[in-house]
Amino acid sequence: MDTKLQDAIKKANEEVEKAGIKDSELRKVAFSKAIDFYLHSAGGSNQTRKAADETDIIKTNFWPNLVTSTDIEEKKLKDVYSIKGKQVLLVLSSIPGESKADRQRNLAALVLLAYSEGLGQEWVSSGLLAEAAQHSKLYDTSKFAKNLKHEWFRFDGVKKGLKQKLSGPGLSNAKTLLRTIAQ
């Protein structure tokens, strides 16, 4: 057997196992996409195809993972989130909260929930959060970071390398908020 194919199969198996997909049909789809990705990505060939395949794998894993984690139907989750490339965005017309600071915290909590539970990405860069806030028209350069200094969030790094994740209470509150919104 070709070593390139053997390597692709090995990497695809690892990715599917790491994703933790339980449904057999979804596992087959994810495995197929991963094989295709690894076969076409070797040697740097066809970068556009590589990015498209990676995005497909993310989308294939994201929705089932988030459904499993939150016990909310995929259709309802798609009314809250969208995926653009490798980025999670909120598609809500308005974020709940009494003040702009509350809305910014809620937005950050919902986005961090999607990354951690849907993509398995515990730490998220502050840049991704800022982009999600800009997309939702809630970004305020002077106060956004200050408004996230709350018990719901944990921080790591400094300045441009700053990353956030949800704390235990933050995860619980984000799931409750998502269930409220998705009803």
Beta strands, then each sheet from edge to edge (+ up, - down):
strand 1: 81-84
strand 2: 87-90
strand 3: 124-125
strand 4: 153-156
strand 5: 163-166
sheet 1: 1+ 2-
sheet 2: 3+ 5- 4+
end
